[in-house]
């Protein structure tokens, strides 16, 4: 086991290049199960979740090889039961369910795992796949489903869930007839999934809006595709510059994917110079308070809430953060208080009264994005911050330590004693 050590007080300076989107590539890897042949997926981050999904695909019969940032997949004869030990490591493994039911007519998987950030039931996936004709059976710790052939239908999601939208969208590509998803998620990763599927020969329309239409086809082939940049990683580095009072050029990004965060950073007195594929961010001596409310895209991303809370701890005034997406996503608040932050949590709201300075402390990363927030807080704090739970952080950030070191951050790994 390792921990991260961060010595703060150094404004970050330089250029950071953003990797491919974790929340896109995992779904594209699952979508490849629908096709046949040789796939090439580019701009793939070498992160723990990608390696876990590679393990899942290999167990299903897919040949996988990651070379640098390019992933090569060969899909031929596959089977529909995934190993429990891999599925339980990662929430996104549930995305193999729709493709396997559509392609093989059956699937058996363990209940998926992932970060403990609140209730994320899979009933939305199950309920809507049933509307396409899948028959589910739930046993102790696992779920199985079968369907002779999925049939298109019109459905409305109770909540614009990203995972459910993608699972239904993928399953419907091989269904008989047309499927229409109302109240669909609108995230950029949904558009990326649509583009990937259509390159395989699917007929999917409307991604990025609240209504997605899928016209079923008989079979899908393979494709060569480049993953979009990771907007959450990009946003984390924007906050990193702001919280350290530094100046960073964040490149290989799509600024329109970060509109909600950009607005709040500007409200907090952070200076931004925005171009087509990069943002130059300049931190200021004074951080203004700003309130945020997490919402599905295009609202403020829940995956950026912990990082923004870290910034708000140093604001000249009081900020309020309301979390509406997940029920247990304030684990980082307790850890930030160890550093001297003044935070009161009441249900789904946190009130943050800014302090002049945070101090290094021994911290635990409760989940992926909480871990990123603690790293950012450590970069701004006096003294040395020690962070355990590094495995959570490495699920979603490629070369985080190395990228921060290149722009002046004093951060390093050390074996726990």
C-alpha positions in Angstrom: 0.0 0.0 0.0 1.2 3.5 -0.8 0.4 7.0 0.4 0.8 10.4 -1.3 2.8 13.1 0.4 2.2 16.7 -0.6 4.2 19.7 0.5 2.2 22.8 -0.1 2.8 26.5 -0.6 4.1 26.4 -4.2 2.1 28.1 -7.0 1.7 25.8 -9.9 3.2 27.1 -13.2 3.3 25.5 -16.6 1.3 23.4 -19.0 -0.9 20.3 -18.3 -2.2 18.1 -21.1 -5.5 16.4 -20.3 -5.9 12.7 -20.9 -8.9 10.9 -22.5 -12.2 10.8 -20.6 -12.5 8.0 -18.1 -16.3 8.2 -18.1 -16.3 7.9 -21.9 -13.7 5.2 -22.7 -15.1 2.6 -20.2 -18.5 2.8 -22.0 -16.9 2.6 -25.5 -15.0 -0.5 -24.4 -18.4 -2.0 -23.3 -20.0 -0.9 -26.6 -17.4 -2.8 -28.6 -19.0 -6.0 -27.3 -21.9 -5.3 -29.7 -19.6 -5.5 -32.8 -17.3 -7.9 -34.5 -13.7 -7.4 -35.7 -10.7 -5.2 -34.8 -11.3 -2.0 -32.9 -8.8 0.8 -32.3 -9.6 3.3 -29.5 -7.2 6.2 -29.1 -6.5 8.7 -26.3 -7.1 6.0 -23.7 -5.9 6.9 -20.2 -3.7 4.3 -18.5 -5.7 4.3 -15.2 -6.9 1.5 -12.9 -10.5 1.5 -14.2 -9.3 1.0 -17.7 -7.2 -2.0 -16.7 -10.1 -3.4 -14.7 -12.4 -3.1 -17.8 -9.7 -4.7 -19.9 -9.8 -7.6 -17.4 -13.5 -7.9 -17.8 -13.4 -7.9 -21.6 -10.6 -10.5 -21.6 -12.7 -12.7 -19.4 -15.6 -12.4 -21.9 -13.4 -13.5 -24.7 -12.2 -10.2 -26.2 -8.5 -9.8 -27.2 -7.1 -6.6 -25.6 -3.8 -4.8 -25.9 -3.1 -1.3 -24.6 0.0 0.3 -26.2 0.7 3.8 -24.9 -2.7 5.5 -25.2 -4.0 3.3 -28.0 -6.2 0.3 -27.1 -6.6 -2.6 -29.6 -9.6 -4.9 -29.2 -10.5 -7.9 -31.3 -14.1 -9.0 -30.7 -15.2 -12.4 -32.0 -16.7 -15.3 -30.1 -17.6 -14.0 -26.6 -19.5 -15.3 -23.6 -21.8 -13.5 -21.2 -20.5 -14.2 -17.6 -18.0 -11.7 -16.1 -15.8 -12.5 -13.2 -17.2 -11.3 -9.9 -13.9 -10.0 -8.5 -13.5 -7.6 -11.4 -17.1 -6.4 -11.6 -17.1 -5.7 -7.9 -14.1 -3.3 -8.3 -15.9 -0.9 -10.6 -19.3 0.6 -11.1 -19.0 1.0 -14.8 -18.8 -2.7 -15.3 -22.6 -2.7 -15.3 -22.4 -1.2 -18.8 -21.6 -4.7 -20.2 -25.1 -5.8 -19.4 -27.0 -4.1 -22.2 -24.5 -5.0 -24.9 -24.4 -8.7 -23.9 -28.1 -9.1 -23.7 -28.4 -7.6 -27.1 -25.6 -9.5 -28.7 -25.8 -12.9 -27.0 -29.3 -13.0 -25.5 -28.0 -13.5 -22.0 -25.7 -12.1 -19.3 -24.7 -13.0 -15.7 -22.8 -10.5 -13.6 -22.1 -9.7 -10.0 -23.5 -6.7 -8.3 -21.1 -3.9 -9.4 -18.8 -2.0 -7.0 -17.1 1.4 -7.2 -16.7 4.4 -4.9 -18.9 4.6 -1.8 -20.5 7.9 -2.6 -24.1 7.1 -1.9 -27.0 5.1 -3.3 -26.5 4.2 -7.0 -29.1 1.4 -7.4 -29.1 -0.4 -10.7 -32.9 -0.7 -10.7 -33.1 1.9 -13.5 -31.0 -0.2 -15.7 -33.0 -3.4 -15.0 -36.4 -1.7 -15.2 -35.8 -0.2 -18.6 -34.0 -3.2 -20.1 -37.1 -5.2 -19.1 -39.1 -2.7 -21.2 -37.0 -3.9 -24.2 -37.9 -7.5 -23.4 -35.1 -8.7 -21.1 -36.1 -11.1 -18.3 -34.1 -10.7 -15.1 -33.3 -13.0 -12.2 -31.5 -11.9 -9.1 -29.6 -14.3 -6.9 -27.3 -13.8 -4.0 -24.8 -11.2 -5.1 -25.5 -11.6 -8.8 -27.9 -10.6 -11.6 -28.7 -12.6 -14.7 -30.9 -11.8 -17.7 -31.9 -13.3 -20.9 -33.9 -12.3 -24.0 -34.5 -14.1 -27.3 -34.5 -10.7 -29.0 -34.9 -7.2 -27.7 -37.7 -5.2 -29.1 -37.7 -1.4 -29.5 -40.0 0.7 -27.3 -40.6 4.2 -26.0 -39.6 4.9 -22.5 -39.0 7.7 -20.0 -36.3 7.6 -17.4 -37.2 8.5 -13.8 -33.9 10.4 -13.6 -31.5 11.4 -16.4 -29.0 8.7 -15.3 -25.8 8.6 -17.5 -25.2 4.9 -17.0 -28.8 3.9 -17.7 -29.0 6.1 -20.8 -25.9 4.5 -22.2 -26.9 0.9 -21.3 -30.3 1.3 -22.9 -28.8 3.1 -25.9 -26.3 0.3 -26.5 -28.8 -2.5 -26.0 -31.3 -0.8 -28.4 -28.8 -0.7 -31.3 -29.5 -4.4 -32.0 -33.2 -4.5 -31.0 -36.0 -5.0 -33.5 -37.6 -1.6 -34.4 -37.1 1.8 -32.8 -36.4 2.8 -29.2 -37.0 6.3 -28.0 -35.5 7.4 -24.6 -37.1 10.4 -23.0 -35.4 12.3 -20.1 -32.1 11.0 -21.3 -28.8 12.2 -19.8 -27.1 14.9 -21.8 -23.5 14.6 -20.8 -20.7 14.9 -23.5 -19.9 11.2 -22.8 -23.3 10.3 -24.1 -22.5 12.1 -27.4 -19.2 10.2 -27.6 -21.0 6.9 -27.1 -23.4 7.8 -29.9 -20.6 8.7 -32.3 -18.8 5.5 -31.5 -21.9 3.4 -32.0 -22.7 5.1 -35.3 -19.2 4.5 -36.5 -19.9 0.8 -35.9 -23.0 1.0 -38.1 -25.7 1.9 -35.5 -28.4 4.4 -36.1 -28.5 6.6 -33.0 -29.8 10.2 -33.0 -30.3 13.0 -30.4 -27.5 12.4 -27.9 -26.9 15.6 -26.0 -30.6 16.3 -25.9 -33.3 15.0 -23.6 -34.6 12.6 -26.3 -32.5 9.9 -28.0 -33.8 7.7 -30.8 -32.2 4.4 -31.7 -33.3 2.5 -34.8 -32.2 -1.1 -34.4 -29.9 -2.8 -37.0 -29.1 -6.5 -37.5 -25.4 -6.3 -36.8 -22.5 -4.0 -36.0 -18.9 -4.0 -37.1 -15.7 -2.3 -35.7 -14.2 1.2 -35.8 -11.2 3.4 -35.2 -12.1 6.1 -32.7 -10.5 8.8 -30.6 -12.0 9.4 -27.1 -12.9 13.0 -26.0 -10.8 14.7 -23.3 -11.6 14.2 -19.7 -13.6 17.2 -18.5 -13.3 16.2 -14.8 -9.5 16.0 -15.0 -9.5 19.3 -16.8 -11.6 20.9 -14.2 -9.5 19.5 -11.4 -6.4 21.2 -12.9 -8.3 24.5 -13.3 -9.0 24.4 -9.5 -5.4 23.3 -8.8 -4.1 26.6 -10.4 -6.8 28.6 -8.5 -6.2 27.1 -5.1 -2.4 27.5 -5.3 -2.5 31.0 -6.8 -0.6 29.7 -9.8 -0.9 30.0 -13.6 -1.5 26.9 -15.7 -2.2 26.3 -19.4 -4.7 23.4 -19.5 -4.6 21.9 -23.0 -6.4 19.2 -25.0 -9.7 20.2 -23.6 -13.2 21.2 -24.8 -14.0 24.3 -22.8 -17.8 24.1 -23.6 -17.9 20.9 -21.5 -16.8 23.0 -18.5 -19.2 25.9 -18.7 -20.7 25.5 -15.3 -17.3 25.3 -13.6 -15.9 28.2 -15.6 -18.8 30.4 -14.4 -18.2 29.5 -10.8 -14.4 30.0 -11.0 -15.0 33.5 -12.5 -17.4 34.2 -9.7 -14.7 33.2 -7.3 -12.3 35.8 -8.8 -10.2 33.3 -10.8 -8.9 34.7 -14.1 -9.5 32.6 -17.2 -8.3 33.0 -20.8 -10.4 30.6 -22.9 -9.5 29.4 -26.4 -10.9 26.6 -28.6 -8.9 23.8 -27.1 -7.2 25.2 -24.0 -7.7 27.5 -21.0 -5.1 29.5 -19.3 -6.0 29.9 -15.6 -4.5 32.5 -13.2 -5.1 32.2 -9.5 -5.6 35.4 -7.5 -4.6 36.5 -4.0 -8.2 36.8 -3.0 -10.8 34.0 -3.6 -14.4 35.1 -3.5 -17.1 32.8 -2.0 -19.4 31.1 -4.5 -22.4 28.8 -4.0 -22.8 25.6 -6.1 -25.7 23.2 -6.7 -24.7 19.9 -8.3 -27.0 18.8 -11.2 -27.0 16.6 -14.2 -25.2 18.1 -17.2 -25.1 20.9 -18.2 -25.4 21.8 -14.5 -22.4 21.8 -12.1 -20.9 18.3 -12.2 -21.0 16.3 -8.9 -17.6 14.9 -9.9 -16.2 18.5 -9.5 -18.0 19.3 -6.2 -15.2 18.0 -3.8 -12.5 19.9 -5.7 -14.5 23.2 -5.6 -15.2 22.7 -1.9 -11.5 22.5 -1.3 -11.1 25.9 -3.1 -14.1 27.4 -1.1 -12.3 26.6 2.2 -9.9 29.5 1.3 -12.5 32.0 0.1 -12.9 35.4 1.8 -16.4 34.6 3.0 -19.0 31.8 3.2 -20.0 29.4 0.5 -22.8 26.9 0.3 -22.5 23.6 -1.6 -25.7 21.5 -2.2 -25.3 18.0 -3.5 -28.4 16.7 -5.3 -26.9 13.8 -7.3 -25.4 11.4 -4.7 -26.5 11.0 -1.1 -23.2 10.5 0.6 -20.7 12.7 -1.2 -19.3 14.8 1.6 -16.6 12.4 2.9 -14.0 14.9 2.0 -15.5 17.5 4.3 -14.4 15.7 7.4 -10.9 15.3 6.0 -10.7 19.0 5.0 -11.7 19.9 8.6 -8.5 18.0 9.7 -6.6 20.7 7.8 -8.3 23.6 9.6 -11.3 24.1 7.2 -14.5 25.3 8.7 -17.3 23.2 7.2 -20.7 22.3 8.6 -22.6 19.5 6.8 -26.4 19.3 7.2 -27.9 16.6 5.0 -27.2 17.3 1.4 -25.8 20.8 2.1 -22.4 22.0 3.3 -21.6 25.5 4.6 -18.0 26.5 4.2 -16.6 29.5 6.0 -13.3 30.4 4.4 -10.1 30.4 6.4 -6.8 32.2 5.6 -4.7 29.0 5.4 -5.0 25.2 5.5 -2.4 23.1 7.3 -1.0 19.7 6.3 -2.5 16.7 8.0 -2.9 12.9 7.8 -5.9 12.3 5.5 -7.8 9.4 3.9 -9.3 9.6 0.4 -12.8 8.1 0.8 -13.4 8.0 -3.0 -11.9 9.1 -6.3 -12.9 12.8 -6.5 -12.6 13.3 -2.7 -9.0 12.1 -3.1 -8.4 14.7 -5.8 -9.8 17.4 -3.6 -7.4 16.4 -0.8 -4.4 16.6 -3.1 -5.5 20.1 -4.2 -5.9 21.2 -0.6 -2.5 19.7 0.2 -0.9 21.7 -2.6 -2.1 24.9 -1.0 -1.5 24.1 2.6 1.4 24.8 4.9 3.6 21.8 5.8 3.2 18.3 4.5 -0.1 16.5 3.9 -0.2 12.7 3.9 -3.0 11.0 2.0 -3.9 7.3 2.1 -6.5 5.6 0.0 -4.4 6.3 -3.1 -6.0 3.4 -4.9 -9.2 5.5 -5.2 -7.4 8.4 -6.9 -5.6 6.1 -9.3 -8.9 4.9 -10.6 -9.5 8.1 -12.5 -6.4 10.3 -12.9 -3.6 9.3 -15.3 -0.1 10.2 -14.0 -1.5 12.7 -11.5 1.7 12.8 -9.5 3.9 13.2 -12.5 1.8 15.9 -14.1 1.7 17.9 -10.9 5.5 17.5 -10.5 6.1 18.9 -14.0 4.3 22.1 -13.1 6.0 22.6 -9.8 4.0 20.6 -7.3 6.0 18.9 -4.6 4.2 15.6 -4.4 5.5 12.0 -4.2 4.5 8.5 -3.4 5.8 6.6 -0.4 5.1 3.1 0.9 3.0 3.0 4.0 4.7 1.8 7.1 
